[in-house]
């Protein structure tokens, strides 16, 4: 993700890959004769991952089965070095030379090679007119910032925290370019002391060291998990974290999408609930591998497919929309284009659109981004001792990711897609969305109202009877609870099938019957409070 640029430096000599060997993404034809079976998922998925699926009624299928080990061994025998595998795409990232690749491409289980070339594109060397170092994430403005109250209040998250929903028990994965110095910073002491960093992995270097390379991941993570004495509190400061480095800070190539895919599969197997990715792709070091806008249809790129597969397995995926609103691209980036992702745009302190925020829709004309949060002068933690500020959808995205993590704590019974749906419905421009900030800024208060209304619709009282049912304008509706007909003043609410409250009042049943005549034909749910208990039932109005 190329953040809004304050200072831009380029290498004197920008060359491609340090490794002399090429890297290829090889798709396989099948998973025949696998040693794994969906009847024994505990052999390749964690208990937490299996439970997440069960809780959301998601079946384990062939996509969850790892790549065939026999095929991997044959690739090794042919002379390839295995860098990583993808069970969802049934593919292997290998390192080898063109001569060995030619032999591999003829193996009967090999389907094709992505792009028929090195996944990073052909090697390119260009001379720059400027000197310095590459920083594809831009820079940041560092100063003693008061606190993060505004970015929290915009979402209503301070009320969520007051109620004790701070991400406890929810596992959040952060995909980024590195988490430089995070393990030494005051903002994250509470996470390390409580052993809430449960997993780290660098897919670029294939090791577990992630607390290096770049400040960008540290800043993004702080929007979710920081606790910095009256300066910065993230939206889910008590969540657990898995930190993945998927971005190679020295280059921009399509192999980073493969690393994104690997991280998503690892997060799935670990049992992650929420993924935040402040990353995105459309332009690469080798222009011949650049995406065209029509490629960003939500279904084509490796990272978009990976994101949708993750959501299909019950993970909430949040991705920044991009910072390309003021340049010639002027579109969202991938995987923000994916259908099931919550892509996030940027607004300023008073909720206005920020020019750099990438606009939608995607190439399939799906409205993007879905929602927005503060991405202009967002308070972040980058180094000790004070908070800083930085701008970009890279920081509006984790604000939303932390919010949904805390919402997942409060509403664990809801699926990833249900939380996504309610988040969108809670937003400030839900009735009048646009392609700059989507459905607007989500509201915690409105989300809870929608969620509770939906719970009322879903949790029917067996002891409640409505008669007649269906009912028309000429009939007098009656309600019996535990065999006793109610008639005195009752607090009555009525909801439509979308969970919208369309009536609320404390009235007698006779008065309610008069109001009922104003309802159109359709199916509704009624909620009646008697003493301290809520009773709900569905009825049909003819």
C-alpha positions as CSV (number, residue, x, y, z in Angstrom):
1,X,0.0,0.0,0.0
2,X,1.6,3.3,-1.0
3,X,0.5,5.7,1.7
4,X,0.1,9.4,1.2
5,X,3.6,10.6,0.5
6,X,5.2,13.3,2.6
7,X,8.7,12.6,1.4
8,X,9.7,10.4,-1.5
9,X,13.1,8.8,-2.0
10,X,14.3,6.4,-4.7
11,X,17.3,4.2,-5.0
12,X,20.2,5.4,-7.2
13,X,20.0,2.0,-8.8
14,X,16.8,0.1,-8.5
15,X,17.3,-3.5,-9.5
16,X,15.3,-6.6,-9.1
17,X,15.9,-9.6,-7.0
18,X,18.8,-10.3,-4.8
19,X,18.3,-14.1,-5.4
20,X,19.9,-15.4,-8.6
21,X,17.2,-18.1,-8.8
22,X,13.7,-17.3,-10.1
23,X,10.5,-17.8,-8.1
24,X,7.5,-19.4,-9.8
25,X,4.0,-19.9,-8.6
26,X,3.0,-23.4,-9.8
27,X,-0.7,-24.4,-9.9
28,X,-1.4,-28.2,-9.5
29,X,-4.2,-30.1,-11.1
30,X,-5.6,-32.0,-8.0
31,X,-5.1,-33.3,-4.5
32,X,-5.5,-36.9,-5.4
33,X,-4.4,-39.6,-3.0
34,X,-3.8,-37.0,-0.2
35,X,-2.7,-38.3,3.2
36,X,-5.2,-35.9,4.7
37,X,-9.0,-36.1,4.8
38,X,-11.8,-33.7,5.7
39,X,-13.1,-36.4,8.1
40,X,-10.0,-35.8,10.3
41,X,-9.5,-32.0,10.1
42,X,-7.6,-31.9,13.4
43,X,-4.6,-33.1,11.5
44,X,-4.4,-29.9,9.5
45,X,-6.5,-27.3,11.4
46,X,-6.3,-26.1,14.9
47,X,-9.1,-26.7,17.3
48,X,-9.8,-22.9,17.3
49,X,-10.1,-23.0,13.5
50,X,-12.4,-26.0,13.6
51,X,-14.6,-24.4,16.3
52,X,-14.8,-21.1,14.3
53,X,-16.3,-23.0,11.4
54,X,-18.7,-25.0,13.6
55,X,-19.9,-21.8,15.2
56,X,-20.7,-20.3,11.8
57,X,-22.0,-23.5,10.2
58,X,-19.2,-23.6,7.7
59,X,-18.3,-27.0,6.3
60,X,-14.7,-28.1,5.9
61,X,-14.1,-29.0,2.3
62,X,-11.4,-30.0,-0.2
63,X,-10.0,-26.5,-0.3
64,X,-8.9,-26.9,3.3
65,X,-6.9,-30.0,2.6
66,X,-3.1,-29.2,2.3
67,X,-1.2,-29.6,-1.0
68,X,-0.4,-33.2,-1.8
69,X,2.9,-34.1,-0.1
70,X,3.8,-36.6,-2.9
71,X,3.6,-33.7,-5.4
72,X,5.8,-31.5,-3.3
73,X,8.4,-34.3,-3.0
74,X,8.4,-34.7,-6.8
75,X,9.0,-31.0,-7.2
76,X,11.9,-31.2,-4.8
77,X,13.3,-34.3,-6.7
78,X,13.1,-32.3,-9.9
79,X,15.4,-29.7,-8.4
80,X,13.0,-27.1,-7.1
81,X,13.3,-25.4,-3.7
82,X,9.9,-25.2,-2.0
83,X,9.3,-21.7,-0.6
84,X,5.6,-22.2,0.4
85,X,2.3,-23.8,-0.5
86,X,-1.3,-22.7,-0.9
87,X,-4.0,-25.2,-0.1
88,X,-6.8,-22.8,-1.3
89,X,-5.3,-22.3,-4.7
90,X,-3.6,-25.7,-4.8
91,X,-0.3,-24.2,-5.7
92,X,3.3,-24.1,-4.7
93,X,5.8,-21.3,-4.7
94,X,9.1,-22.7,-5.9
95,X,12.6,-21.3,-6.5
96,X,14.5,-22.7,-9.4
97,X,16.0,-21.9,-12.9
98,X,14.2,-21.9,-16.3
99,X,15.8,-25.2,-17.3
100,X,14.4,-27.1,-14.3
101,X,11.1,-25.2,-14.6
102,X,10.8,-26.6,-18.2
103,X,11.0,-30.1,-16.8
104,X,8.6,-29.3,-14.0
105,X,6.0,-27.9,-16.3
106,X,5.8,-31.3,-18.0
107,X,5.0,-33.2,-14.8
108,X,1.5,-34.7,-15.1
109,X,0.2,-33.1,-11.9
110,X,1.3,-29.6,-12.9
111,X,-1.5,-27.4,-14.2
112,X,0.3,-24.2,-15.2
113,X,2.7,-21.5,-14.1
114,X,1.3,-18.2,-13.0
115,X,2.2,-15.7,-15.8
116,X,4.6,-18.2,-17.4
117,X,7.4,-16.3,-15.7
118,X,9.0,-15.4,-12.4
119,X,6.1,-14.3,-10.2
120,X,7.9,-11.0,-9.5
121,X,8.1,-10.2,-13.2
122,X,11.1,-10.1,-15.5
123,X,14.2,-8.6,-14.0
124,X,14.5,-4.9,-14.6
125,X,17.2,-2.4,-13.8
126,X,16.5,1.3,-14.0
127,X,18.6,4.3,-13.2
128,X,17.0,7.0,-11.0
129,X,17.8,10.7,-11.1
130,X,17.4,10.8,-7.3
131,X,19.3,9.3,-4.5
132,X,18.3,8.0,-1.2
133,X,16.4,4.9,0.0
134,X,13.1,3.3,-1.1
135,X,10.2,3.9,1.2
136,X,7.1,2.8,-0.6
137,X,5.0,3.5,2.4
138,X,5.9,7.2,2.6
139,X,6.9,8.9,5.8
140,X,5.2,10.1,9.0
141,X,5.0,13.3,10.9
142,X,6.2,12.8,14.5
143,X,5.1,15.1,17.3
144,X,3.6,15.0,20.7
145,X,-0.1,14.3,19.9
146,X,-2.6,14.8,22.6
147,X,-4.6,11.5,22.3
148,X,-6.7,9.4,20.0
149,X,-10.1,10.4,21.3
150,X,-11.4,11.8,18.0
151,X,-10.7,8.7,15.9
152,X,-12.3,6.6,18.6
153,X,-15.4,8.9,19.1
154,X,-16.1,9.0,15.3
155,X,-16.9,5.3,15.5
156,X,-18.5,5.4,19.0
157,X,-15.9,3.0,20.2
158,X,-15.5,4.7,23.6
159,X,-19.0,3.4,24.5
160,X,-18.0,-0.1,23.5
161,X,-14.9,0.1,25.7
162,X,-17.0,1.4,28.6
163,X,-19.1,-1.8,28.3
164,X,-16.0,-3.9,28.5
165,X,-15.7,-4.9,24.8
166,X,-12.1,-4.4,24.0
167,X,-11.3,-7.4,21.9
168,X,-10.8,-9.9,24.7
169,X,-10.6,-13.5,23.5
170,X,-10.5,-12.4,19.8
171,X,-7.5,-13.3,17.6
172,X,-6.5,-10.6,15.1
173,X,-3.9,-11.1,12.4
174,X,-2.1,-8.1,11.0
175,X,-0.4,-8.4,7.5
176,X,2.2,-5.8,6.9
177,X,5.8,-4.9,6.0
178,X,7.3,-5.3,9.5
179,X,6.7,-4.3,13.1
180,X,9.8,-2.4,13.8
181,X,10.6,-2.0,17.5
182,X,7.1,-3.0,18.6
183,X,8.5,-5.4,21.2
184,X,10.3,-2.5,22.9
185,X,7.5,0.1,22.9
186,X,5.5,1.3,25.8
187,X,2.3,1.2,23.6
188,X,2.5,-2.6,23.4
189,X,3.9,-3.6,26.8
190,X,0.5,-4.9,27.9
191,X,0.4,-7.3,24.9
192,X,3.8,-8.7,25.4
193,X,3.6,-9.1,29.2
194,X,0.3,-11.0,28.8
195,X,1.7,-13.1,26.0
196,X,-1.0,-11.8,23.6
197,X,1.4,-12.0,20.6
198,X,0.6,-15.6,19.9
199,X,2.3,-15.9,16.4
200,X,4.9,-14.2,14.3
201,X,6.1,-15.1,10.9
202,X,8.0,-13.4,8.1
203,X,7.0,-14.9,4.7
204,X,9.5,-12.9,2.8
205,X,12.5,-14.3,4.8
206,X,10.8,-17.5,6.0
207,X,11.6,-17.0,9.6
208,X,9.8,-15.8,12.8
209,X,11.4,-12.4,13.1
210,X,9.0,-9.6,12.3
211,X,10.1,-6.8,14.7
212,X,12.2,-5.1,12.1
213,X,12.2,-3.7,8.5
214,X,9.5,-1.0,8.7
215,X,7.5,1.2,11.0
216,X,4.3,0.8,8.9
217,X,3.1,-2.4,10.5
218,X,3.8,-1.1,14.0
219,X,1.7,2.0,13.2
220,X,-1.2,-0.1,11.8
221,X,-1.1,-2.5,14.8
222,X,-1.2,0.4,17.2
223,X,-4.6,1.6,15.8
224,X,-5.9,-1.8,17.0
225,X,-3.9,-2.8,20.1
226,X,-2.1,0.2,21.6
227,X,-2.4,1.4,25.2
228,X,-0.3,4.5,25.6
229,X,-0.9,6.5,28.7
230,X,-3.5,9.2,27.7
231,X,-2.2,9.4,24.2
232,X,-3.3,6.4,22.2
233,X,-5.8,3.6,22.7
234,X,-6.6,1.2,19.9
235,X,-10.0,0.0,19.0
236,X,-9.3,-3.5,20.4
237,X,-6.5,-3.1,22.9
238,X,-7.1,-6.4,24.7
239,X,-7.2,-8.6,21.6
240,X,-4.6,-11.4,20.8
241,X,-2.4,-10.9,17.8
242,X,-0.7,-12.9,15.0
243,X,1.8,-10.7,13.2
244,X,2.7,-11.6,9.6
245,X,5.3,-9.9,7.4
246,X,4.1,-10.3,3.9
247,X,5.6,-7.2,2.3
248,X,9.1,-6.9,0.8
249,X,10.0,-3.3,1.5
250,X,12.7,-3.2,-1.1
251,X,10.5,-4.0,-4.1
252,X,6.9,-4.2,-5.3
253,X,6.1,-7.4,-7.2
254,X,3.3,-9.9,-7.4
255,X,5.1,-12.4,-5.2
256,X,3.9,-10.3,-2.3
257,X,0.3,-11.4,-3.1
258,X,1.5,-15.0,-2.8
259,X,2.9,-14.1,0.6
260,X,-0.4,-12.6,1.5
261,X,-2.1,-15.8,0.5
262,X,0.3,-17.9,2.6
263,X,-0.4,-15.7,5.6
264,X,-4.2,-15.9,5.2
265,X,-4.0,-19.7,5.1
266,X,-1.8,-19.8,8.1
267,X,-4.1,-17.4,9.9
268,X,-7.1,-19.6,9.1
269,X,-5.3,-22.7,10.4
270,X,-4.4,-20.9,13.6
271,X,-8.0,-19.9,14.2
272,X,-7.8,-16.1,13.5
273,X,-11.1,-14.2,13.8
274,X,-10.1,-10.9,12.1
275,X,-7.5,-10.0,9.5
276,X,-6.3,-6.5,9.0
277,X,-4.3,-5.8,5.8
278,X,-3.1,-2.2,5.2
279,X,-1.7,-3.4,1.9
280,X,-2.7,-3.2,-1.7
281,X,-1.5,-3.8,-5.2
282,X,-1.9,-2.5,-8.8
283,X,1.5,-1.1,-9.9
284,X,4.7,-3.1,-9.8
285,X,8.4,-2.5,-10.4
286,X,8.1,-4.2,-13.8
287,X,5.3,-2.2,-15.6
288,X,4.5,-5.3,-17.8
289,X,3.0,-7.0,-14.7
290,X,0.9,-4.0,-13.7
291,X,-2.8,-4.6,-13.2
292,X,-5.4,-3.0,-15.4
293,X,-8.5,-1.7,-13.8
294,X,-10.6,-4.5,-15.3
295,X,-8.4,-7.0,-13.4
296,X,-9.7,-5.6,-10.1
297,X,-13.1,-7.3,-10.4
298,X,-12.9,-9.0,-7.0
299,X,-12.3,-12.4,-8.4
300,X,-9.1,-12.4,-10.4
301,X,-6.0,-11.4,-8.4
302,X,-4.3,-13.9,-6.1
303,X,-4.8,-11.7,-3.0
304,X,-8.5,-11.0,-3.8
305,X,-9.2,-14.7,-4.2
306,X,-7.3,-15.4,-0.9
307,X,-9.3,-12.8,0.9
308,X,-12.6,-14.2,-0.2
309,X,-11.5,-17.7,0.7
310,X,-10.6,-16.4,4.2
311,X,-14.1,-14.9,4.6
312,X,-15.7,-18.1,3.4
313,X,-14.0,-19.8,6.3
314,X,-15.5,-17.4,8.8
315,X,-12.7,-14.8,9.1
316,X,-13.6,-11.1,8.9
317,X,-11.1,-9.5,6.4
318,X,-10.6,-5.7,6.6
319,X,-8.4,-4.0,3.9
320,X,-7.4,-0.4,3.2
321,X,-8.9,0.9,0.0
322,X,-5.7,2.6,-1.1
323,X,-4.2,6.1,-1.3
324,X,-4.6,6.6,-5.1
325,X,-7.4,9.2,-5.1
326,X,-5.1,12.0,-6.3
327,X,-3.1,10.2,-8.9
328,X,-3.7,8.8,-12.4
329,X,-4.8,5.3,-11.1
330,X,-7.7,6.9,-9.1
331,X,-9.2,3.5,-8.2
332,X,-9.2,1.1,-5.3
333,X,-6.4,-1.5,-5.0
334,X,-6.5,-5.2,-4.6
335,X,-7.5,-7.1,-2.4
336,X,-9.8,-4.3,-1.4
337,X,-11.7,-5.1,-4.6
338,X,-12.7,-8.6,-3.2
339,X,-16.5,-9.1,-2.8
340,X,-16.5,-10.2,0.8
341,X,-13.8,-7.9,2.2
342,X,-14.6,-4.8,4.3
343,X,-12.6,-2.2,2.3
344,X,-12.0,1.0,4.2
345,X,-11.6,4.6,2.9
346,X,-10.3,7.6,4.8
347,X,-12.0,10.7,6.3
348,X,-10.7,13.6,8.3
349,X,-11.3,14.6,11.9
350,X,-14.8,16.0,11.1
351,X,-15.8,13.1,8.8
352,X,-15.1,14.8,5.4
353,X,-13.8,12.8,2.5
354,X,-10.0,12.9,2.1
355,X,-8.7,13.4,-1.4
356,X,-6.0,10.7,-1.4
357,X,-8.5,8.0,-0.4
358,X,-9.0,5.6,-3.3
359,X,-12.5,5.6,-4.8
360,X,-14.6,2.7,-6.0
361,X,-16.3,0.9,-7.4
362,X,-14.4,-2.2,-8.4
363,X,-14.3,-3.4,-12.0
364,X,-17.5,-5.3,-11.5
365,X,-19.2,-2.1,-10.4
366,X,-19.6,-3.3,-6.8
367,X,-19.7,-0.3,-4.4
368,X,-16.3,0.3,-2.8
369,X,-15.1,1.1,-0.2
370,X,-17.7,-0.3,2.2
371,X,-17.0,2.0,5.1
372,X,-14.6,4.7,6.2
373,X,-12.7,5.9,9.3
374,X,-10.2,8.5,10.2
375,X,-7.2,8.3,7.9
376,X,-6.0,11.9,7.9
377,X,-3.6,12.7,10.8
378,X,-4.5,9.5,12.5
379,X,-2.9,9.0,15.9
380,X,-0.5,6.1,15.8
381,X,2.5,4.7,17.7
382,X,5.8,4.4,15.9
383,X,8.5,4.8,18.5
384,X,8.9,5.8,22.2
385,X,7.9,7.7,24.1
386,X,5.1,9.7,22.4
387,X,2.4,9.0,19.9
388,X,2.7,10.4,16.4
389,X,0.4,11.0,13.5
390,X,0.3,9.6,10.0
391,X,-2.1,9.7,7.1
392,X,-3.5,7.0,4.8
393,X,-6.2,4.4,4.5
394,X,-3.4,2.2,6.1
395,X,-4.6,3.5,9.4
396,X,-8.3,3.9,8.8
397,X,-8.4,0.2,8.1
398,X,-7.0,-1.1,11.4
399,X,-9.4,1.3,13.3
400,X,-12.2,-0.6,11.7
401,X,-10.5,-4.0,12.1
402,X,-10.2,-3.4,15.9
403,X,-13.8,-2.2,16.0
404,X,-15.1,-5.4,14.4
405,X,-12.8,-7.5,16.7
406,X,-14.5,-5.9,19.7
407,X,-17.9,-6.4,18.1
408,X,-17.0,-10.1,17.6
409,X,-16.4,-10.3,21.3
410,X,-19.8,-8.8,22.0
411,X,-21.6,-10.8,19.4
412,X,-19.7,-14.1,19.1
413,X,-22.8,-15.8,17.6
414,X,-22.7,-13.7,14.5
415,X,-20.8,-14.9,11.4
416,X,-18.1,-12.9,9.6
417,X,-20.6,-11.9,6.8
418,X,-23.3,-11.0,9.4
419,X,-20.9,-8.6,11.2
420,X,-19.9,-7.1,7.8
421,X,-23.6,-6.6,6.9
422,X,-24.5,-5.0,10.2
423,X,-21.4,-2.8,10.1
424,X,-22.4,-1.5,6.7
425,X,-26.0,-0.9,7.8
426,X,-24.8,1.0,10.9
427,X,-22.9,3.5,8.7
428,X,-23.7,7.2,8.4
429,X,-24.5,7.1,4.6
430,X,-26.2,3.8,4.5
431,X,-29.2,5.2,2.6
432,X,-27.0,7.4,0.3
433,X,-23.7,5.7,-0.3
434,X,-21.0,6.9,-2.7
435,X,-17.8,5.7,-4.2
436,X,-15.5,7.8,-2.0
437,X,-16.5,6.8,1.6
438,X,-18.9,4.0,0.7
439,X,-21.7,3.6,3.2
440,X,-19.9,6.1,5.5
441,X,-18.6,6.0,9.1
442,X,-19.9,3.0,11.1
443,X,-21.6,3.6,14.4
444,X,-21.2,1.3,17.4
445,X,-24.5,2.5,18.9
446,X,-26.4,1.8,15.7
447,X,-24.6,-1.6,15.2
448,X,-25.7,-2.7,18.6
449,X,-29.3,-1.6,18.0
450,X,-29.4,-3.5,14.7
451,X,-27.8,-6.5,16.3
452,X,-30.1,-6.6,19.2
453,X,-33.1,-6.1,16.9
454,X,-31.9,-9.1,14.9
455,X,-31.4,-11.1,18.0
456,X,-35.0,-10.3,18.9
457,X,-36.1,-11.5,15.6
458,X,-34.0,-14.7,15.8
459,X,-34.8,-15.7,19.4
460,X,-38.5,-16.4,19.4
461,X,-40.3,-17.2,22.6
462,X,-42.0,-20.6,22.5
463,X,-44.4,-19.5,25.3
464,X,-45.6,-16.5,23.2
465,X,-48.7,-17.0,21.0
466,X,-50.1,-14.4,18.5
467,X,-53.6,-14.9,17.2
468,X,-55.0,-14.6,14.6
469,X,-51.9,-15.0,12.6
470,X,-51.9,-14.0,9.7
471,X,-53.9,-10.9,10.5
472,X,-55.7,-8.2,8.5
473,X,-56.9,-4.7,9.3
474,X,-60.4,-5.9,10.3
475,X,-59.1,-8.3,13.0
476,X,-58.1,-7.6,16.5
477,X,-54.6,-9.0,17.2
478,X,-54.1,-10.7,20.6
479,X,-51.0,-11.9,22.4
480,X,-50.9,-14.6,25.0
481,X,-47.7,-15.3,27.1
482,X,-47.7,-18.5,29.1
483,X,-51.5,-18.7,28.5
484,X,-52.3,-15.3,29.8
485,X,-53.5,-12.6,27.4
486,X,-51.8,-9.2,27.8
487,X,-53.9,-6.0,27.6
488,X,-52.4,-3.4,30.0
489,X,-49.8,-0.9,29.0
490,X,-46.9,-2.9,27.4
491,X,-43.6,-1.8,25.8
492,X,-44.0,-3.0,22.3
493,X,-41.5,-3.0,19.4
494,X,-42.0,-4.2,15.8
495,X,-39.3,-5.0,13.3
496,X,-39.3,-5.8,9.6
497,X,-37.4,-8.8,8.2
498,X,-34.2,-6.6,7.8
499,X,-34.1,-6.0,11.5
500,X,-35.2,-2.3,11.2
501,X,-37.4,-1.2,14.1
502,X,-40.5,0.3,12.6
503,X,-42.6,0.8,15.7
504,X,-41.9,1.4,19.4
505,X,-44.2,2.6,22.2
506,X,-45.6,1.8,25.6
507,X,-49.3,1.4,24.9
508,X,-52.3,-0.9,25.5
509,X,-53.1,-3.6,23.1
510,X,-56.2,-1.7,21.9
511,X,-54.0,1.3,21.0
512,X,-51.5,-1.1,19.3
513,X,-54.2,-2.5,17.1
514,X,-55.0,1.0,15.8
515,X,-51.3,1.5,14.9
516,X,-51.2,-1.9,13.3
517,X,-53.6,-0.8,10.6
518,X,-50.9,1.5,9.3
519,X,-48.5,-1.3,8.6
520,X,-48.2,-2.6,5.0
521,X,-48.5,-6.2,4.1
522,X,-45.6,-8.4,5.0
523,X,-43.8,-10.4,7.7
524,X,-42.9,-8.8,11.0
525,X,-41.5,-9.6,14.4
526,X,-43.0,-8.2,17.6
527,X,-41.1,-7.8,20.8
528,X,-43.0,-7.4,24.1
529,X,-41.4,-6.8,27.5
530,X,-43.2,-8.3,30.4
531,X,-41.6,-7.8,33.8
532,X,-37.9,-8.3,33.2
533,X,-38.2,-10.7,30.3
534,X,-38.5,-10.0,26.6
535,X,-40.9,-12.1,24.5
536,X,-40.7,-12.2,20.7
537,X,-42.8,-13.7,17.9
538,X,-43.2,-13.4,14.2
539,X,-46.5,-12.5,12.5
540,X,-47.9,-11.9,9.1
541,X,-49.9,-8.8,8.1
542,X,-52.2,-9.4,5.1
